[in-house]
Amino acid sequence: MIRISGGLARGIPLKVTKSKLLRPATEANRERLFSSISQSLRETRVLDLFAGTGNISYEFASRGCTNITAVDQFYGCVKFIESVTKQLVLPISALKSDVFKYIENNKVKFDVIFADPPYDFEKELFIKIPKLIFGNDLLNDSGVLVVEHSKHTDLSDLLNFRYSKHYGGNTFSFFEKK
């Protein structure tokens, strides 16, 4: 069970099937993430990569964001996001796609891109995320890419890296256009 932690839908519980493939961000870490994103979310275009249960997308929607795209390769995750989106009437478009193919083929720019890939990714796959996003110019000029990863993965040597915030075993690394 997860709960939406902020905004208009704050406190709404969502029943999530347990799976080794899913690792929803904790409520405390979601709060920390949103306190780090200081911009108003009303006119923000958001891309949620490796969306899983969609809890980051729900948080953006609950906080007033009206244009959210959630991408995951697993059919069950996409169907779950679609059902919650319909039930709560949220502005989320869920897409079933390989994240890397989506990034390579997408031409829409975003204000916030959040990526929460599996923690056991090889570093080369973590490197590929900002490389493709910045290489394909998917962020608006004042946009931010946030990659969630294990504290054991260091992304500080990557192009466009700005800073990291560590919370227990989790890290949020922030990237911006130079």
Secondary structure by P-SEA (a helix, b strand, c coil): cccccccccccbbbbbccccccccccaaaaaaaaaacccccccbbbbbcccccaaaaaaaaaacccbbbbbbccaaaaaaaaaaaaaacccbbbbbccaaaaaacccccccbbbbbccccccaaaaaaaaaaaaaaccccccbbbbbbbccccccccccccccccccccbbbbbbbcc
